[in-house]
Amino acid sequence: MKDKQVLPDVQPKKSGISRRSFLKTVTGTAAGIGISQMFNPALIQALEKGLERHPVIWIQGQGCTGCSVSLLNSVDPSIADILLKVISLQFHPTVGACEGELAMKHVYEVAREYEGRFSFAIEGAIPVAENGKYCILGEIDHKEISMMDMVQELAPMAGSVLAIGTCAAYGGIPAAKGNVTGATGVMDFFKTKNITTPVVNIPGCPPHPDWIVGSIVHLLENGIPELDYDGRPKLFFGNNIHDNCPRLDDYDEAFMAMSLSDPNGCRMDVGCKGPDTYADCYKRKWNSGMNWCVNNAVCIGCVEPGFPDAMSPFYEPAY
């Protein structure tokens, strides 16, 4: 099978946006704030003028829909701008009006029409046990279509695949110890099926909306972003949380919090997984920059492979 490393027909036209300006925007270098607080509106204008809206097919497997809810909470650009100016969301089971066999047929028609030029967003883990029967997305001509079937059929036709959330990226909670569904992440599934379409992992439980939007914009403006060993964009997952934690001085002085109620002190001794976690939560924060986990709890390492088992203090990891 042809190895797709460059997305055909979605490379950017000259937009007047320099790479330096783009990187400064998406990495949130101004006062440590993120895309939601400083997204350059010129990016949206350039995409709107320079490119046709990029077709996206979004499907959901074993998950809680939290990743979609996170994206819907995007502040600036708003979800309306994303849907109406940046992408053409051809299918989404939660926000779409179409359903049933009509919706299933539309998904395959779009994939054929835009073969090699659409992005395939996968939310939730892919269950492979018992031939995928644990997650049936719909049916066509009385034939059931499982999550496993659709990914296997459409992923090779896509120009790129976005694994949205930790469940899609690495299996996540559905793949935790005791599961019977054979839940697996996108890249591991691709390896078993020899699918070579490029994958961008955007983990998180849920992922920050900026991580999703920023990855899509980078995909359209500059192609596949630089990825780390675990398939994540280094733009958002390149720095260690512990090394950048505002409580790092407490750690260096061996001043450890004894409980979550302690207002000061490093929280490693009460379960913080910051030393094993790579994400920019410490500067991007959540809810329009209002808060992040370490402010009032601990980092649970939700962006890392093996979550939750490998990050749990309560039982032995299954990995």
C-alpha positions as CSV (number, residue, x, y, z in Angstrom):
1,M,0.0,0.0,0.0
2,K,1.2,3.5,-0.8
3,D,2.7,5.2,2.2
4,K,1.0,8.6,2.6
5,Q,3.4,11.0,4.2
6,V,2.2,14.3,2.6
7,L,-1.5,15.3,2.4
8,P,-2.5,15.7,-1.2
9,D,-4.4,18.8,-2.2
10,V,-4.5,20.4,1.3
11,Q,-1.1,22.1,1.3
12,P,-1.4,25.8,2.1
13,K,-1.4,28.7,-0.3
14,K,0.6,31.8,0.7
15,S,-1.4,33.4,3.5
16,G,0.9,36.1,4.9
17,I,1.2,34.2,8.1
18,S,4.8,33.4,8.9
19,R,5.8,30.1,10.6
20,R,7.3,32.1,13.4
21,S,4.0,33.9,14.0
22,F,2.1,30.7,13.8
23,L,4.3,28.9,16.3
24,K,4.2,31.9,18.7
25,T,0.4,31.8,18.5
26,V,-0.2,28.1,19.1
27,T,2.5,27.6,21.8
28,G,1.0,30.4,23.9
29,T,4.2,32.3,24.5
30,A,2.5,35.6,25.5
31,A,2.2,35.4,29.3
32,G,1.8,31.7,29.1
33,I,-1.7,31.7,27.8
34,G,-3.1,29.5,25.1
35,I,-4.9,29.5,21.8
36,S,-8.3,30.2,23.4
37,Q,-7.0,33.5,24.7
38,M,-4.8,34.7,21.8
39,F,-5.7,32.8,18.6
40,N,-4.6,35.0,15.8
41,P,-7.8,35.8,13.8
42,A,-5.7,36.2,10.7
43,L,-5.3,32.4,10.7
44,I,-9.0,31.9,10.3
45,Q,-9.1,34.6,7.6
46,A,-6.3,33.0,5.7
47,L,-7.8,29.6,5.8
48,E,-11.2,31.0,4.8
49,K,-9.8,32.8,1.8
50,G,-7.0,30.5,0.8
51,L,-8.5,27.1,1.0
52,E,-11.8,25.3,0.5
53,R,-13.2,24.1,3.8
54,H,-11.5,20.8,4.7
55,P,-13.8,17.8,4.8
56,V,-13.8,15.9,8.1
57,I,-15.5,12.6,9.1
58,W,-15.8,12.2,12.8
59,I,-16.8,8.9,14.4
60,Q,-17.1,7.7,18.0
61,G,-16.3,4.3,19.5
62,Q,-15.7,3.3,23.1
63,G,-15.7,6.6,24.9
64,C,-17.8,9.1,26.8
65,T,-18.2,11.9,24.2
66,G,-16.2,14.1,26.4
67,C,-13.7,14.9,23.7
68,S,-16.5,16.3,21.5
69,V,-17.8,18.3,24.4
70,S,-14.3,19.7,24.9
71,L,-14.1,20.8,21.3
72,L,-17.6,22.4,21.5
73,N,-16.2,24.5,24.4
74,S,-13.6,26.1,22.1
75,V,-13.6,29.9,22.9
76,D,-11.6,31.7,20.2
77,P,-12.1,30.6,17.5
78,S,-15.6,29.6,18.4
79,I,-17.0,26.3,17.4
80,A,-19.1,28.1,14.9
81,D,-16.1,29.5,13.1
82,I,-14.4,26.1,13.2
83,L,-17.4,24.4,11.6
84,L,-18.3,27.2,9.2
85,K,-14.9,28.6,8.1
86,V,-12.2,26.0,8.8
87,I,-13.6,22.6,8.3
88,S,-16.6,21.0,6.6
89,L,-17.8,18.5,9.2
90,Q,-19.4,15.9,7.0
91,F,-20.4,13.5,9.8
92,H,-20.5,13.6,13.6
93,P,-22.9,11.2,15.5
94,T,-23.5,13.6,18.4
95,V,-24.1,17.0,16.7
96,G,-25.3,15.8,13.3
97,A,-29.0,15.8,12.3
98,C,-28.7,12.9,10.0
99,E,-29.0,9.4,11.4
100,G,-29.6,5.8,10.5
101,E,-28.8,4.2,7.2
102,L,-28.9,7.5,5.4
103,A,-26.1,8.8,7.6
104,M,-24.0,5.6,7.1
105,K,-24.3,5.8,3.3
106,H,-23.3,9.5,3.4
107,V,-20.1,8.7,5.3
108,Y,-19.0,6.3,2.6
109,E,-20.0,8.6,-0.2
110,V,-17.9,11.4,1.3
111,A,-15.0,9.1,1.7
112,R,-15.1,8.1,-1.9
113,E,-15.6,11.6,-3.2
114,Y,-12.7,13.1,-1.2
115,E,-10.4,10.0,-1.1
116,G,-7.0,11.1,0.0
117,R,-8.2,14.6,0.9
118,F,-10.3,14.3,4.0
119,S,-9.4,13.9,7.6
120,F,-10.8,11.1,9.6
121,A,-11.3,12.0,13.3
122,I,-11.6,9.0,15.6
123,E,-12.9,9.5,19.1
124,G,-13.0,6.5,21.5
125,A,-11.2,3.2,21.5
126,I,-11.7,0.6,18.9
127,P,-13.0,-2.7,20.3
128,V,-11.7,-5.7,18.4
129,A,-12.9,-8.6,20.5
130,E,-15.5,-10.9,18.9
131,N,-15.0,-9.2,15.5
132,G,-16.0,-5.8,16.8
133,K,-19.5,-6.6,18.0
134,Y,-19.2,-4.4,21.1
135,C,-19.5,-1.2,19.1
136,I,-22.0,-1.1,16.2
137,L,-22.2,2.3,14.5
138,G,-25.1,1.5,12.1
139,E,-26.1,-0.6,9.2
140,I,-26.3,-0.4,5.4
141,D,-28.6,-2.8,3.5
142,H,-29.2,-4.7,6.7
143,K,-25.5,-5.3,7.2
144,E,-24.2,-4.1,10.6
145,I,-21.2,-1.8,10.5
146,S,-18.9,-1.9,13.5
147,M,-16.4,0.6,14.7
148,M,-13.7,-1.8,13.7
149,D,-15.2,-2.2,10.2
150,M,-15.5,1.5,9.5
151,V,-12.0,2.3,10.7
152,Q,-10.5,-0.5,8.7
153,E,-12.4,0.6,5.5
154,L,-12.1,4.4,5.7
155,A,-8.7,5.0,7.3
156,P,-6.8,3.9,4.2
157,M,-8.9,6.3,2.1
158,A,-8.2,9.3,4.4
159,G,-5.4,11.9,3.9
160,S,-4.8,11.9,7.7
161,V,-6.3,10.5,10.8
162,L,-6.8,12.3,14.1
163,A,-7.0,10.1,17.2
164,I,-9.0,12.4,19.5
165,G,-8.6,11.7,23.2
166,T,-6.6,9.1,25.1
167,C,-9.1,6.3,24.4
168,A,-8.6,6.8,20.6
169,A,-4.9,7.4,21.0
170,Y,-3.9,4.6,23.3
171,G,-7.0,2.7,24.5
172,G,-7.6,4.7,27.6
173,I,-10.2,3.8,30.1
174,P,-12.0,1.2,27.9
175,A,-8.7,-0.7,27.6
176,A,-8.1,-0.6,31.4
177,K,-7.6,-3.8,33.4
178,G,-10.6,-6.1,33.4
179,N,-12.0,-5.0,30.0
180,V,-13.5,-7.7,27.8
181,T,-13.9,-5.7,24.6
182,G,-10.3,-5.8,23.3
183,A,-10.3,-2.0,23.2
184,T,-7.3,-0.6,21.4
185,G,-5.9,2.7,20.2
186,V,-5.7,3.8,16.6
187,M,-2.0,3.3,16.0
188,D,-2.0,-0.2,17.5
189,F,-5.0,-1.1,15.4
190,F,-3.3,0.2,12.2
191,K,-0.3,-1.9,12.8
192,T,-2.4,-5.1,12.9
193,K,-4.1,-4.1,9.7
194,N,-1.1,-2.6,7.8
195,I,-2.7,0.7,7.5
196,T,-0.2,3.4,6.7
197,T,-2.3,6.6,6.8
198,P,-0.5,9.2,9.0
199,V,-1.9,9.5,12.5
200,V,-1.8,12.5,14.8
201,N,-2.6,11.5,18.4
202,I,-4.3,14.2,20.5
203,P,-4.7,12.5,23.9
204,G,-6.3,13.8,27.0
205,C,-9.3,12.8,29.1
206,P,-10.5,15.0,27.6
207,P,-8.0,16.8,25.3
208,H,-7.9,20.6,25.6
209,P,-9.9,22.2,22.8
210,D,-6.8,24.2,21.8
211,W,-4.9,20.9,21.2
212,I,-7.6,19.8,18.8
213,V,-8.1,23.1,17.0
214,G,-4.4,23.9,16.9
215,S,-3.6,20.5,15.4
216,I,-6.3,20.9,12.7
217,V,-5.0,24.4,11.8
218,H,-1.4,23.1,11.7
219,L,-2.5,20.3,9.5
220,L,-4.1,22.7,7.0
221,E,-1.4,25.4,7.1
222,N,1.7,23.4,7.4
223,G,0.8,19.7,7.1
224,I,1.4,17.0,9.7
225,P,3.0,18.6,12.8
226,E,6.2,17.3,14.3
227,L,5.3,14.4,16.5
228,D,6.9,12.9,19.6
229,Y,7.6,9.2,20.2
230,D,4.0,8.6,21.1
231,G,2.6,10.3,18.0
232,R,1.6,13.6,19.7
233,P,2.3,17.1,18.4
234,K,5.4,18.5,20.2
235,L,3.7,21.9,20.0
236,F,1.4,20.8,22.8
237,F,3.0,17.7,24.4
238,G,6.7,18.6,24.3
239,N,7.3,19.7,27.9
240,N,7.2,17.9,31.2
241,I,4.6,19.1,33.6
242,H,6.7,18.5,36.7
243,D,9.6,20.5,35.3
244,N,7.4,23.4,34.7
245,C,5.1,23.2,37.7
246,P,4.7,26.3,39.9
247,R,5.3,24.0,42.9
248,L,8.7,22.9,41.6
249,D,10.6,25.0,44.1
250,D,8.7,23.2,46.9
251,Y,9.9,19.9,45.4
252,D,13.5,21.2,45.2
253,E,13.3,22.1,48.9
254,A,11.7,18.7,49.8
255,F,8.6,20.5,50.9
256,M,5.9,18.0,50.2
257,A,2.1,18.4,50.6
258,M,0.6,15.8,53.0
259,S,-2.9,16.0,51.5
260,L,-4.8,17.6,48.6
261,S,-6.0,20.3,51.1
262,D,-2.5,21.6,51.6
263,P,-2.3,24.9,49.9
264,N,1.5,24.6,49.4
265,G,4.0,21.9,48.8
266,C,4.8,19.5,46.0
267,R,2.0,17.0,45.6
268,M,4.1,14.1,44.3
269,D,3.6,12.2,47.6
270,V,-0.2,12.4,47.3
271,G,-0.2,10.9,43.8
272,C,0.7,13.6,41.3
273,K,1.9,12.1,38.0
274,G,3.4,15.3,36.7
275,P,7.0,13.8,36.5
276,D,5.7,11.2,34.0
277,T,3.5,13.5,32.0
278,Y,4.2,15.7,29.0
279,A,1.6,18.4,28.1
280,D,1.3,22.2,28.3
281,C,-1.5,22.3,30.8
282,Y,0.7,24.3,33.2
283,K,0.6,27.3,30.9
284,R,-2.5,26.8,28.8
285,K,-4.8,25.9,31.7
286,W,-8.5,25.0,31.2
287,N,-11.9,26.7,31.2
288,S,-10.5,29.8,29.3
289,G,-7.4,29.9,31.4
290,M,-9.2,29.8,34.8
291,N,-7.7,26.6,36.3
292,W,-5.8,23.4,35.9
293,C,-5.6,20.1,37.8
294,V,-2.6,20.8,40.0
295,N,-4.2,24.0,41.4
296,N,-6.7,22.0,43.5
297,A,-5.9,18.3,42.9
298,V,-3.0,16.4,41.1
299,C,-2.0,15.6,37.6
300,I,-3.4,12.2,36.8
301,G,-1.3,11.7,33.6
302,C,-4.3,11.4,31.3
303,V,-2.3,12.2,28.2
304,E,0.1,9.3,28.6
305,P,0.0,5.8,27.1
306,G,-1.3,3.3,29.7
307,F,-3.7,5.7,31.4
308,P,-5.4,4.9,33.7
309,D,-3.7,1.7,34.8
310,A,-0.2,2.9,34.5
311,M,-1.0,6.1,36.4
312,S,-3.1,4.6,39.1
313,P,-1.8,4.2,42.7
314,F,-4.5,1.6,43.5
315,Y,-3.6,-1.4,41.5
316,E,-0.8,-2.9,39.4
317,P,-0.6,-1.6,35.8
318,A,-1.9,-3.8,33.1
319,Y,0.9,-2.7,30.7
